[in-house]
Amino acid sequence: MGMKDKFKDQSEQWQQQAKQKAQQAKEQVQQRGRRHETDAESERMRREDEDRLTRDEV
């Protein structure tokens, strides 16, 4: 294998690794976003329940 082929193979490996890292980062951001939405939704539901209880007591 010549030097040119060796460098080409190394370059392809680095490109593949960069794609994988970018995909992992994207998935992590999506998971954080979903977790945030879930937290916000549960907080909203809790507030609605409290409001209902408050109205029922009056």
All heavy atoms as a GROMACS GRO file, in nm:
protein
  496
    1MET      N    1   0.086  -0.118   0.000
    1MET     CA    2   0.000   0.000   0.000
    1MET      C    3   0.090   0.123   0.000
    1MET      O    4   0.180   0.137   0.081
    1MET     CB    5  -0.089  -0.001   0.125
    1MET     CG    6  -0.181   0.118   0.133
    1MET     SD    7  -0.279   0.125   0.283
    1MET     CE    8  -0.394  -0.006   0.256
    2GLY      N    9   0.061   0.212  -0.092
    2GLY     CA   10   0.140   0.334  -0.101
    2GLY      C   11   0.098   0.436   0.002
    2GLY      O   12  -0.003   0.423   0.070
    3MET      N   13   0.179   0.537   0.016
    3MET     CA   14   0.150   0.643   0.113
    3MET      C   15   0.018   0.714   0.080
    3MET      O   16  -0.058   0.750   0.169
    3MET     CB   17   0.264   0.746   0.115
    3MET     CG   18   0.392   0.694   0.174
    3MET     SD   19   0.372   0.652   0.348
    3MET     CE   20   0.385   0.814   0.420
    4LYS      N   21  -0.007   0.732  -0.050
    4LYS     CA   22  -0.129   0.800  -0.091
    4LYS      C   23  -0.252   0.721  -0.043
    4LYS      O   24  -0.347   0.778   0.010
    4LYS     CB   25  -0.130   0.814  -0.243
    4LYS     CG   26  -0.242   0.897  -0.296
    4LYS     CD   27  -0.228   0.915  -0.447
    4LYS     CE   28  -0.337   1.004  -0.499
    4LYS     NZ   29  -0.326   1.023  -0.644
    5ASP      N   30  -0.248   0.589  -0.061
    5ASP     CA   31  -0.359   0.505  -0.017
    5ASP      C   32  -0.374   0.510   0.135
    5ASP      O   33  -0.485   0.512   0.188
    5ASP     CB   34  -0.338   0.360  -0.061
    5ASP     CG   35  -0.348   0.343  -0.212
    5ASP    OD1   36  -0.421   0.421  -0.276
    5ASP    OD2   37  -0.283   0.250  -0.265
    6LYS      N   38  -0.261   0.510   0.204
    6LYS     CA   39  -0.264   0.513   0.350
    6LYS      C   40  -0.331   0.642   0.399
    6LYS      O   41  -0.416   0.638   0.489
    6LYS     CB   42  -0.122   0.502   0.405
    6LYS     CG   43  -0.114   0.491   0.555
    6LYS     CD   44   0.029   0.472   0.601
    6LYS     CE   45   0.036   0.464   0.752
    6LYS     NZ   46   0.174   0.448   0.798
    7PHE      N   47  -0.294   0.754   0.341
    7PHE     CA   48  -0.354   0.881   0.381
    7PHE      C   49  -0.502   0.886   0.346
    7PHE      O   50  -0.583   0.939   0.422
    7PHE     CB   51  -0.281   0.999   0.316
    7PHE     CG   52  -0.146   1.026   0.377
    7PHE    CD1   53  -0.033   1.033   0.298
    7PHE    CD2   54  -0.133   1.046   0.514
    7PHE    CE1   55   0.091   1.058   0.354
    7PHE    CE2   56  -0.010   1.070   0.570
    7PHE     CZ   57   0.104   1.077   0.490
    8LYS      N   58  -0.538   0.828   0.231
    8LYS     CA   59  -0.679   0.826   0.190
    8LYS      C   60  -0.760   0.744   0.290
    8LYS      O   61  -0.869   0.787   0.332
    8LYS     CB   62  -0.691   0.768   0.050
    8LYS     CG   63  -0.832   0.770  -0.003
    8LYS     CD   64  -0.836   0.715  -0.145
    8LYS     CE   65  -0.981   0.710  -0.192
    8LYS     NZ   66  -0.994   0.645  -0.322
    9ASP      N   67  -0.710   0.629   0.329
    9ASP     CA   68  -0.779   0.545   0.426
    9ASP      C   69  -0.795   0.617   0.560
    9ASP      O   70  -0.901   0.613   0.622
    9ASP     CB   71  -0.705   0.413   0.448
    9ASP     CG   72  -0.714   0.320   0.328
    9ASP    OD1   73  -0.801   0.342   0.241
    9ASP    OD2   74  -0.635   0.224   0.322
   10GLN      N   75  -0.689   0.684   0.604
   10GLN     CA   76  -0.693   0.757   0.731
   10GLN      C   77  -0.795   0.869   0.724
   10GLN      O   78  -0.872   0.891   0.817
   10GLN     CB   79  -0.554   0.812   0.765
   10GLN     CG   80  -0.546   0.875   0.902
   10GLN     CD   81  -0.562   0.773   1.013
   10GLN    OE1   82  -0.504   0.666   1.009
   10GLN    NE2   83  -0.643   0.804   1.112
   11SER      N   84  -0.798   0.937   0.614
   11SER     CA   85  -0.893   1.047   0.596
   11SER      C   86  -1.037   0.995   0.602
   11SER      O   87  -1.124   1.055   0.664
   11SER     CB   88  -0.867   1.116   0.462
   11SER     OG   89  -0.965   1.212   0.436
   12GLU      N   90  -1.061   0.882   0.536
   12GLU     CA   91  -1.195   0.824   0.538
   12GLU      C   92  -1.235   0.782   0.679
   12GLU      O   93  -1.349   0.800   0.720
   12GLU     CB   94  -1.203   0.706   0.442
   12GLU     CG   95  -1.199   0.749   0.296
   12GLU     CD   96  -1.188   0.632   0.200
   12GLU    OE1   97  -1.179   0.516   0.247
   12GLU    OE2   98  -1.187   0.656   0.079
   13GLN      N   99  -1.142   0.730   0.755
   13GLN     CA  100  -1.170   0.691   0.893
   13GLN      C  101  -1.209   0.813   0.976
   13GLN      O  102  -1.304   0.809   1.054
   13GLN     CB  103  -1.048   0.624   0.957
   13GLN     CG  104  -1.028   0.480   0.918
   13GLN     CD  105  -0.908   0.419   0.990
   13GLN    OE1  106  -0.817   0.490   1.034
   13GLN    NE2  107  -0.908   0.287   1.000
   14TRP      N  108  -1.133   0.919   0.960
   14TRP     CA  109  -1.161   1.042   1.036
   14TRP      C  110  -1.298   1.099   0.999
   14TRP      O  111  -1.371   1.146   1.085
   14TRP     CB  112  -1.052   1.146   1.014
   14TRP     CG  113  -0.923   1.112   1.084
   14TRP    CD1  114  -0.908   1.032   1.192
   14TRP    CD2  115  -0.794   1.159   1.050
   14TRP    NE1  116  -0.775   1.025   1.227
   14TRP    CE2  117  -0.703   1.102   1.142
   14TRP    CE3  118  -0.744   1.242   0.950
   14TRP    CZ2  119  -0.566   1.127   1.138
   14TRP    CZ3  120  -0.608   1.267   0.946
   14TRP    CH2  121  -0.520   1.210   1.039
   15GLN      N  122  -1.330   1.096   0.870
   15GLN     CA  123  -1.460   1.146   0.828
   15GLN      C  124  -1.572   1.062   0.889
   15GLN      O  125  -1.674   1.116   0.934
   15GLN     CB  126  -1.471   1.144   0.675
   15GLN     CG  127  -1.388   1.250   0.607
   15GLN     CD  128  -1.392   1.240   0.456
   15GLN    OE1  129  -1.452   1.148   0.401
   15GLN    NE2  130  -1.329   1.334   0.388
   16GLN      N  131  -1.555   0.931   0.891
   16GLN     CA  132  -1.656   0.843   0.949
   16GLN      C  133  -1.672   0.870   1.099
   16GLN      O  134  -1.782   0.876   1.150
   16GLN     CB  135  -1.616   0.696   0.924
   16GLN     CG  136  -1.725   0.597   0.956
   16GLN     CD  137  -1.847   0.614   0.868
   16GLN    OE1  138  -1.840   0.660   0.756
   16GLN    NE2  139  -1.962   0.578   0.922
   17GLN      N  140  -1.559   0.887   1.168
   17GLN     CA  141  -1.564   0.916   1.312
   17GLN      C  142  -1.634   1.049   1.337
   17GLN      O  143  -1.714   1.062   1.431
   17GLN     CB  144  -1.424   0.918   1.372
   17GLN     CG  145  -1.361   0.780   1.382
   17GLN     CD  146  -1.215   0.787   1.427
   17GLN    OE1  147  -1.156   0.895   1.439
   17GLN    NE2  148  -1.157   0.671   1.453
   18ALA      N  149  -1.607   1.148   1.255
   18ALA     CA  150  -1.670   1.279   1.271
   18ALA      C  151  -1.821   1.268   1.250
   18ALA      O  152  -1.900   1.328   1.325
   18ALA     CB  153  -1.611   1.379   1.172
   19LYS      N  154  -1.864   1.189   1.152
   19LYS     CA  155  -2.007   1.169   1.129
   19LYS      C  156  -2.072   1.102   1.249
   19LYS      O  157  -2.182   1.140   1.291
   19LYS     CB  158  -2.030   1.083   1.004
   19LYS     CG  159  -2.009   1.155   0.875
   19LYS     CD  160  -2.034   1.062   0.758
   19LYS     CE  161  -2.001   1.127   0.624
   19LYS     NZ  162  -2.023   1.034   0.513
   20GLN      N  163  -2.006   1.002   1.305
   20GLN     CA  164  -2.061   0.931   1.420
   20GLN      C  165  -2.073   1.024   1.541
   20GLN      O  166  -2.175   1.023   1.611
   20GLN     CB  167  -1.973   0.810   1.456
   20GLN     CG  168  -1.982   0.698   1.356
   20GLN     CD  169  -1.883   0.587   1.384
   20GLN    OE1  170  -1.797   0.598   1.472
   20GLN    NE2  171  -1.894   0.478   1.308
   21LYS      N  172  -1.971   1.104   1.566
   21LYS     CA  173  -1.976   1.196   1.679
   21LYS      C  174  -2.085   1.301   1.660
   21LYS      O  175  -2.155   1.337   1.755
   21LYS     CB  176  -1.840   1.264   1.699
   21LYS     CG  177  -1.736   1.169   1.757
   21LYS     CD  178  -1.605   1.238   1.781
   21LYS     CE  179  -1.504   1.139   1.838
   21LYS     NZ  180  -1.377   1.202   1.868
   22ALA      N  181  -2.102   1.348   1.539
   22ALA     CA  182  -2.207   1.446   1.510
   22ALA      C  183  -2.344   1.384   1.534
   22ALA      O  184  -2.434   1.447   1.592
   22ALA     CB  185  -2.195   1.497   1.367
   23GLN      N  186  -2.361   1.259   1.491
   23GLN     CA  187  -2.489   1.191   1.511
   23GLN      C  188  -2.517   1.171   1.660
   23GLN      O  189  -2.628   1.193   1.707
   23GLN     CB  190  -2.487   1.055   1.439
   23GLN     CG  191  -2.617   0.978   1.449
   23GLN     CD  192  -2.733   1.049   1.382
   23GLN    OE1  193  -2.714   1.120   1.283
   23GLN    NE2  194  -2.850   1.031   1.434
   24GLN      N  195  -2.414   1.133   1.736
   24GLN     CA  196  -2.432   1.114   1.881
   24GLN      C  197  -2.471   1.246   1.948
   24GLN      O  198  -2.558   1.248   2.035
   24GLN     CB  199  -2.304   1.059   1.943
   24GLN     CG  200  -2.277   0.914   1.908
   24GLN     CD  201  -2.141   0.867   1.958
   24GLN    OE1  202  -2.058   0.947   2.001
   24GLN    NE2  203  -2.119   0.737   1.951
   25ALA      N  204  -2.405   1.353   1.909
   25ALA     CA  205  -2.436   1.484   1.968
   25ALA      C  206  -2.580   1.524   1.936
   25ALA      O  207  -2.652   1.574   2.021
   25ALA     CB  208  -2.338   1.588   1.916
   26LYS      N  209  -2.621   1.498   1.814
   26LYS     CA  210  -2.757   1.531   1.772
   26LYS      C  211  -2.859   1.452   1.855
   26LYS      O  212  -2.960   1.507   1.900
   26LYS     CB  213  -2.774   1.499   1.624
   26LYS     CG  214  -2.907   1.534   1.566
   26LYS     CD  215  -2.909   1.503   1.417
   26LYS     CE  216  -3.045   1.531   1.358
   26LYS     NZ  217  -3.051   1.497   1.216
   27GLU      N  218  -2.832   1.324   1.877
   27GLU     CA  219  -2.923   1.241   1.956
   27GLU      C  220  -2.930   1.289   2.101
   27GLU      O  221  -3.037   1.291   2.161
   27GLU     CB  222  -2.879   1.095   1.950
   27GLU     CG  223  -2.902   1.031   1.814
   27GLU     CD  224  -2.839   0.894   1.802
   27GLU    OE1  225  -2.780   0.845   1.901
   27GLU    OE2  226  -2.849   0.836   1.693
   28GLN      N  227  -2.816   1.330   2.156
   28GLN     CA  228  -2.815   1.380   2.293
   28GLN      C  229  -2.900   1.506   2.306
   28GLN      O  230  -2.974   1.523   2.402
   28GLN     CB  231  -2.673   1.407   2.340
   28GLN     CG  232  -2.593   1.281   2.367
   28GLN     CD  233  -2.450   1.311   2.405
   28GLN    OE1  234  -2.402   1.424   2.392
   28GLN    NE2  235  -2.379   1.210   2.451
   29VAL      N  236  -2.889   1.595   2.209
   29VAL     CA  237  -2.968   1.719   2.211
   29VAL      C  238  -3.116   1.686   2.202
   29VAL      O  239  -3.198   1.744   2.274
   29VAL     CB  240  -2.925   1.813   2.095
   29VAL    CG1  241  -3.023   1.926   2.077
   29VAL    CG2  242  -2.785   1.867   2.123
   30GLN      N  243  -3.152   1.591   2.116
   30GLN     CA  244  -3.292   1.553   2.103
   30GLN      C  245  -3.344   1.493   2.232
   30GLN      O  246  -3.456   1.521   2.274
   30GLN     CB  247  -3.310   1.453   1.989
   30GLN     CG  248  -3.293   1.515   1.852
   30GLN     CD  249  -3.298   1.412   1.741
   30GLN    OE1  250  -3.286   1.292   1.765
   30GLN    NE2  251  -3.315   1.458   1.618
   31GLN      N  252  -3.263   1.411   2.298
   31GLN     CA  253  -3.306   1.350   2.424
   31GLN      C  254  -3.326   1.457   2.531
   31GLN      O  255  -3.423   1.453   2.606
   31GLN     CB  256  -3.204   1.247   2.473
   31GLN     CG  257  -3.205   1.121   2.390
   31GLN     CD  258  -3.093   1.027   2.429
   31GLN    OE1  259  -3.009   1.059   2.513
   31GLN    NE2  260  -3.090   0.911   2.365
   32ARG      N  261  -3.237   1.553   2.538
   32ARG     CA  262  -3.253   1.662   2.635
   32ARG      C  263  -3.380   1.741   2.606
   32ARG      O  264  -3.452   1.780   2.696
   32ARG     CB  265  -3.132   1.756   2.631
   32ARG     CG  266  -3.015   1.703   2.708
   32ARG     CD  267  -2.908   1.809   2.721
   32ARG     NE  268  -2.779   1.743   2.714
   32ARG     CZ  269  -2.683   1.770   2.628
   32ARG    NH1  270  -2.696   1.867   2.542
   32ARG    NH2  271  -2.571   1.702   2.628
   33GLY      N  272  -3.407   1.765   2.480
   33GLY     CA  273  -3.526   1.838   2.441
   33GLY      C  274  -3.651   1.764   2.481
   33GLY      O  275  -3.745   1.821   2.533
   34ARG      N  276  -3.653   1.632   2.458
   34ARG     CA  277  -3.769   1.552   2.497
   34ARG      C  278  -3.787   1.553   2.648
   34ARG      O  279  -3.898   1.563   2.697
   34ARG     CB  280  -3.752   1.407   2.449
   34ARG     CG  281  -3.792   1.389   2.306
   34ARG     CD  282  -3.798   1.241   2.271
   34ARG     NE  283  -3.721   1.222   2.149
   34ARG     CZ  284  -3.607   1.159   2.140
   34ARG    NH1  285  -3.554   1.101   2.244
   34ARG    NH2  286  -3.544   1.148   2.026
   35ARG      N  287  -3.677   1.541   2.721
   35ARG     CA  288  -3.685   1.540   2.867
   35ARG      C  289  -3.740   1.673   2.916
   35ARG      O  290  -3.823   1.678   3.005
   35ARG     CB  291  -3.547   1.511   2.926
   35ARG     CG  292  -3.548   1.488   3.074
   35ARG     CD  293  -3.420   1.427   3.126
   35ARG     NE  294  -3.300   1.486   3.072
   35ARG     CZ  295  -3.206   1.416   3.008
   35ARG    NH1  296  -3.217   1.288   2.990
   35ARG    NH2  297  -3.099   1.477   2.962
   36HIS      N  298  -3.696   1.784   2.855
   36HIS     CA  299  -3.745   1.916   2.894
   36HIS      C  300  -3.895   1.928   2.867
   36HIS      O  301  -3.969   1.980   2.950
   36HIS     CB  302  -3.669   2.026   2.818
   36HIS     CG  303  -3.714   2.163   2.852
   36HIS    ND1  304  -3.691   2.222   2.973
   36HIS    CD2  305  -3.787   2.252   2.781
   36HIS    CE1  306  -3.745   2.341   2.975
   36HIS    NE2  307  -3.804   2.362   2.859
   37GLU      N  308  -3.940   1.880   2.751
   37GLU     CA  309  -4.082   1.885   2.718
   37GLU      C  310  -4.162   1.805   2.820
   37GLU      O  311  -4.268   1.847   2.863
   37GLU     CB  312  -4.106   1.830   2.578
   37GLU     CG  313  -4.056   1.921   2.468
   37GLU     CD  314  -4.062   1.856   2.331
   37GLU    OE1  315  -4.122   1.746   2.320
   37GLU    OE2  316  -4.008   1.912   2.237
   38THR      N  317  -4.111   1.690   2.858
   38THR     CA  318  -4.180   1.604   2.954
   38THR      C  319  -4.190   1.674   3.088
   38THR      O  320  -4.296   1.672   3.153
   38THR     CB  321  -4.106   1.470   2.970
   38THR    OG1  322  -4.095   1.409   2.842
   38THR    CG2  323  -4.178   1.377   3.064
   39ASP      N  324  -4.082   1.736   3.133
   39ASP     CA  325  -4.084   1.809   3.259
   39ASP      C  326  -4.184   1.924   3.255
   39ASP      O  327  -4.260   1.945   3.349
   39ASP     CB  328  -3.946   1.864   3.293
   39ASP     CG  329  -3.846   1.754   3.326
   39ASP    OD1  330  -3.890   1.639   3.350
   39ASP    OD2  331  -3.726   1.782   3.329
   40ALA      N  332  -4.186   1.997   3.146
   40ALA     CA  333  -4.278   2.110   3.133
   40ALA      C  334  -4.422   2.061   3.131
   40ALA      O  335  -4.510   2.121   3.193
   40ALA     CB  336  -4.247   2.188   3.006
   41GLU      N  337  -4.446   1.952   3.061
   41GLU     CA  338  -4.582   1.896   3.055
   41GLU      C  339  -4.628   1.850   3.192
   41GLU      O  340  -4.741   1.877   3.234
   41GLU     CB  341  -4.584   1.778   2.955
   41GLU     CG  342  -4.719   1.713   2.939
   41GLU     CD  343  -4.820   1.800   2.868
   41GLU    OE1  344  -4.781   1.900   2.805
   41GLU    OE2  345  -4.940   1.766   2.876
   42SER      N  346  -4.543   1.780   3.266
   42SER     CA  347  -4.583   1.732   3.398
   42SER      C  348  -4.605   1.849   3.495
   42SER      O  349  -4.696   1.846   3.577
   42SER     CB  350  -4.481   1.634   3.456
   42SER     OG  351  -4.356   1.693   3.470
   43GLU      N  352  -4.526   1.954   3.481
   43GLU     CA  353  -4.544   2.073   3.565
   43GLU      C  354  -4.678   2.140   3.533
   43GLU      O  355  -4.752   2.180   3.623
   43GLU     CB  356  -4.429   2.171   3.541
   43GLU     CG  357  -4.440   2.301   3.618
   43GLU     CD  358  -4.434   2.283   3.769
   43GLU    OE1  359  -4.380   2.180   3.816
   43GLU    OE2  360  -4.482   2.372   3.841
   44ARG      N  361  -4.712   2.149   3.407
   44ARG     CA  362  -4.840   2.208   3.367
   44ARG      C  363  -4.956   2.126   3.422
   44ARG      O  364  -5.053   2.181   3.476
   44ARG     CB  365  -4.849   2.216   3.214
   44ARG     CG  366  -4.976   2.285   3.164
   44ARG     CD  367  -4.989   2.282   3.012
   44ARG     NE  368  -4.997   2.147   2.960
   44ARG     CZ  369  -5.109   2.072   2.960
   44ARG    NH1  370  -5.220   2.119   3.011
   44ARG    NH2  371  -5.108   1.951   2.909
   45MET      N  372  -4.947   1.994   3.412
   45MET     CA  373  -5.054   1.908   3.462
   45MET      C  374  -5.068   1.922   3.614
   45MET      O  375  -5.179   1.924   3.667
   45MET     CB  376  -5.028   1.763   3.423
   45MET     CG  377  -5.044   1.737   3.274
   45MET     SD  378  -4.998   1.572   3.226
   45MET     CE  379  -5.125   1.477   3.308
   46ARG      N  380  -4.956   1.933   3.684
   46ARG     CA  381  -4.959   1.947   3.829
   46ARG      C  382  -5.031   2.077   3.868
   46ARG      O  383  -5.115   2.079   3.957
   46ARG     CB  384  -4.817   1.946   3.886
   46ARG     CG  385  -4.811   1.944   4.038
   46ARG     CD  386  -4.670   1.956   4.089
   46ARG     NE  387  -4.607   2.083   4.054
   46ARG     CZ  388  -4.633   2.199   4.115
   46ARG    NH1  389  -4.720   2.206   4.211
   46ARG    NH2  390  -4.572   2.309   4.077
   47ARG      N  391  -4.998   2.185   3.795
   47ARG     CA  392  -5.063   2.314   3.822
   47ARG      C  393  -5.214   2.307   3.796
   47ARG      O  394  -5.293   2.360   3.873
   47ARG     CB  395  -5.001   2.424   3.737
   47ARG     CG  396  -4.887   2.493   3.809
   47ARG     CD  397  -4.843   2.619   3.738
   47ARG     NE  398  -4.711   2.592   3.681
   47ARG     CZ  399  -4.681   2.598   3.553
   47ARG    NH1  400  -4.769   2.634   3.464
   47ARG    NH2  401  -4.560   2.568   3.511
   48GLU      N  402  -5.252   2.240   3.688
   48GLU     CA  403  -5.395   2.227   3.658
   48GLU      C  404  -5.466   2.149   3.767
   48GLU      O  405  -5.577   2.184   3.807
   48GLU     CB  406  -5.414   2.158   3.522
   48GLU     CG  407  -5.380   2.246   3.404
   48GLU     CD  408  -5.391   2.172   3.272
   48GLU    OE1  409  -5.423   2.051   3.272
   48GLU    OE2  410  -5.368   2.236   3.168
   49ASP      N  411  -5.402   2.044   3.816
   49ASP     CA  412  -5.461   1.966   3.926
   49ASP      C  413  -5.478   2.052   4.051
   49ASP      O  414  -5.582   2.046   4.118
   49ASP     CB  415  -5.376   1.843   3.959
   49ASP     CG  416  -5.384   1.737   3.850
   49ASP    OD1  417  -5.477   1.743   3.766
   49ASP    OD2  418  -5.298   1.647   3.849
   50GLU      N  419  -5.377   2.130   4.082
   50GLU     CA  420  -5.385   2.218   4.200
   50GLU      C  421  -5.497   2.320   4.183
   50GLU      O  422  -5.572   2.348   4.277
   50GLU     CB  423  -5.252   2.289   4.223
   50GLU     CG  424  -5.145   2.200   4.280
   50GLU     CD  425  -5.013   2.274   4.298
   50GLU    OE1  426  -5.004   2.394   4.263
   50GLU    OE2  427  -4.919   2.211   4.347
   51ASP      N  428  -5.510   2.375   4.063
   51ASP     CA  429  -5.616   2.472   4.037
   51ASP      C  430  -5.753   2.408   4.056
   51ASP      O  431  -5.842   2.467   4.115
   51ASP     CB  432  -5.605   2.528   3.894
   51ASP     CG  433  -5.486   2.621   3.877
   51ASP    OD1  434  -5.428   2.662   3.980
   51ASP    OD2  435  -5.453   2.653   3.761
   52ARG      N  436  -5.770   2.286   4.006
   52ARG     CA  437  -5.897   2.216   4.021
   52ARG      C  438  -5.928   2.191   4.168
   52ARG      O  439  -6.041   2.212   4.212
   52ARG     CB  440  -5.891   2.082   3.947
   52ARG     CG  441  -5.979   2.082   3.825
   52ARG     CD  442  -5.983   1.948   3.756
   52ARG     NE  443  -5.889   1.953   3.645
   52ARG     CZ  444  -5.783   1.876   3.630
   52ARG    NH1  445  -5.757   1.782   3.715
   52ARG    NH2  446  -5.705   1.888   3.527
   53LEU      N  447  -5.827   2.148   4.244
   53LEU     CA  448  -5.848   2.123   4.386
   53LEU      C  449  -5.885   2.251   4.459
   53LEU      O  450  -5.974   2.251   4.545
   53LEU     CB  451  -5.723   2.062   4.449
   53LEU     CG  452  -5.692   1.918   4.413
   53LEU    CD1  453  -5.555   1.878   4.467
   53LEU    CD2  454  -5.798   1.825   4.468
   54THR      N  455  -5.822   2.360   4.425
   54THR     CA  456  -5.849   2.488   4.486
   54THR      C  457  -5.993   2.531   4.457
   54THR      O  458  -6.065   2.576   4.545
   54THR     CB  459  -5.750   2.596   4.437
   54THR    OG1  460  -5.619   2.550   4.462
   54THR    CG2  461  -5.772   2.727   4.506
   55ARG      N  462  -6.036   2.514   4.334
   55ARG     CA  463  -6.173   2.551   4.296
   55ARG      C  464  -6.276   2.462   4.366
   55ARG      O  465  -6.381   2.508   4.406
   55ARG     CB  466  -6.191   2.539   4.144
   55ARG     CG  467  -6.143   2.665   4.074
   55ARG     CD  468  -6.172   2.659   3.926
   55ARG     NE  469  -6.044   2.632   3.860
   55ARG     CZ  470  -6.025   2.543   3.764
   55ARG    NH1  471  -6.124   2.473   3.718
   55ARG    NH2  472  -5.906   2.525   3.714
   56ASP      N  473  -6.243   2.332   4.382
   56ASP     CA  474  -6.335   2.239   4.449
   56ASP      C  475  -6.352   2.273   4.596
   56ASP      O  476  -6.459   2.252   4.653
   56ASP     CB  477  -6.285   2.095   4.436
   56ASP     CG  478  -6.296   2.044   4.292
   56ASP    OD1  479  -6.366   2.109   4.212
   56ASP    OD2  480  -6.234   1.940   4.262
   57GLU      N  481  -6.248   2.325   4.658
   57GLU     CA  482  -6.254   2.357   4.800
   57GLU      C  483  -6.341   2.478   4.828
   57GLU      O  484  -6.398   2.492   4.936
   57GLU     CB  485  -6.112   2.382   4.856
   57GLU     CG  486  -6.027   2.256   4.862
   57GLU     CD  487  -5.884   2.284   4.901
   57GLU    OE1  488  -5.849   2.402   4.922
   57GLU    OE2  489  -5.806   2.189   4.910
   58VAL      N  490  -6.350   2.568   4.734
   58VAL     CA  491  -6.425   2.694   4.754
   58VAL      C  492  -6.571   2.673   4.751
   58VAL      O  493  -6.634   2.589   4.711
   58VAL     CB  494  -6.384   2.800   4.650
   58VAL    CG1  495  -6.469   2.924   4.662
   58VAL    CG2  496  -6.238   2.830   4.664
   0.00000   0.00000   0.00000
